[in-house]
Amino acid sequence: MTKMELRTRQVGPWGMNTYALVCSQTGESVLIDPGADPDDLEAMLAGSNPVAILLTHSHGDHIGALDVMRRRLQVPLMANDNPHAGGITIHADRWLADGDAVQVGQHTLRVIYAPGHIDDQICFALEGDHRIIVGDTIFEGGPGKTWSEQQFATTLETLRHVVLSWPDDTVCYPGHGSSFRLGDKRAEIEAFVNKDHGRFFGDATWDMDVNDEPFDITL
């Protein structure tokens, strides 16, 4: 079977990656994380038949154009129903949990729950493929930012038990920055999760050294 076509646009002031996945056989598509610039997002979907909007998580840079795109596309919204950013309310048509499947034409996306950066973070793995849309779960240079010790501890658990369980040939497509092959980062990630980080939270890199004091970040 022909692989799904993956399209991407960097949108908004933080260069957030919005993705579209298109079934080459049927033309059906899904839009993932409509962060900003709705005209660009609509152009990215050109020549396809959108069937859903998917969210990896609910931070503002990932949903800034959500209302506009819902009005334009008139398709179901699918997201995870754990607590959303800042206590906002999201009116999804379908709530997605770990292991759920989303059908796009002749292809299936498998949902992977990956909390830490935020409680409602999920990834979308393309079945029979090596590509995963990871949102802000993990980047080439480190994991997603955290705002508390508990969030960082959860991130470490997600890295240990979720991310590191993926095959080396997995290609991760993050919410910011370039895609990368997991096997090329595995040794760094394993060293990171095995390190004593004390009471750390905040922005992290795989090779960082931290003190036992929390890293307090003001937004």
Residue, then its C-alpha position, 0 to 999 in steps of 0.5 A: m500500500t502506498k504510504m500516506e502523504l505528509r504535508t507540513r506548514q510552520v505557522g504562528p510566531w513560534g514556528m509551530n508545525t501544523y501537519a496534514l496527512v493525506c490518503s493517496q488512494t482516496g484523497e481523505s485527509v486530516l489536519i493536525d494542530p491548526g495553530a495559526d494562519p488559517d489561509d495557509l492551512e487551507a492551502m495545505l489541504a488543497g486537492s484533498n477531502p478533509v475528514a477530521i481535525l486532530l489535536t496533539h494537545s491544547h496549548g495555544d500555539h497549537i489551537g490558535a486557528l482551531d475555531v476558524m478551521r472548524r467553521r471552514l472545514q465542518v469536520p469532527l474535532m478529535a482530541n484527548d479529554n484530560p485537563h486542557a491548557g489553562g482550564i480551557t474547554i474544548h468541545a470535541d466530537r470524539w475523545l481519543a484515548d491511548g490505543d484508539a484508532v483514527q481511520v483516514g481513507q485506507h490508512t489508520l492512525r494509532v493514538i499514543y498517550a504521552p503526558g508530561h508537557i501537558d496532561d492531554q498530550i497524545c501522539f499519532a502513529l501511522e500504522g504500518d509506517h515508521r512515522i509518528i506525529v509527536g506534538d511537544t512530547i519530544f524534540e530533537g534536542g530534548p523533551g517538551k517544557t514542563w512547569s512543575e516537578q510533577q510534570f517533569a517526573t511524568t515526562l521522564e516516565t513517558l520517555r522511559h515507557v513510551v518513547l523508548s519503546w518505539p523502534d530505532d527507525t521511528v521518525c518523530y515529527p514534532g510540534h516545533g523544529s525538524s523531524f528526526r530518527l529516534g535511533d539517532k537520539r536513543a543513547e542521549i535519551e537513555a542517558f537523560v532518563n537515567k540521570d538524577h535531575g533533582r527537583f528540576f523542571g522547565d526547558a530541558t536538553w538531553d545533555m544538560d547538567v542541573n542543580d537540585e533547585p527547581f528551574d523557575i520559568t516566567l512566561 
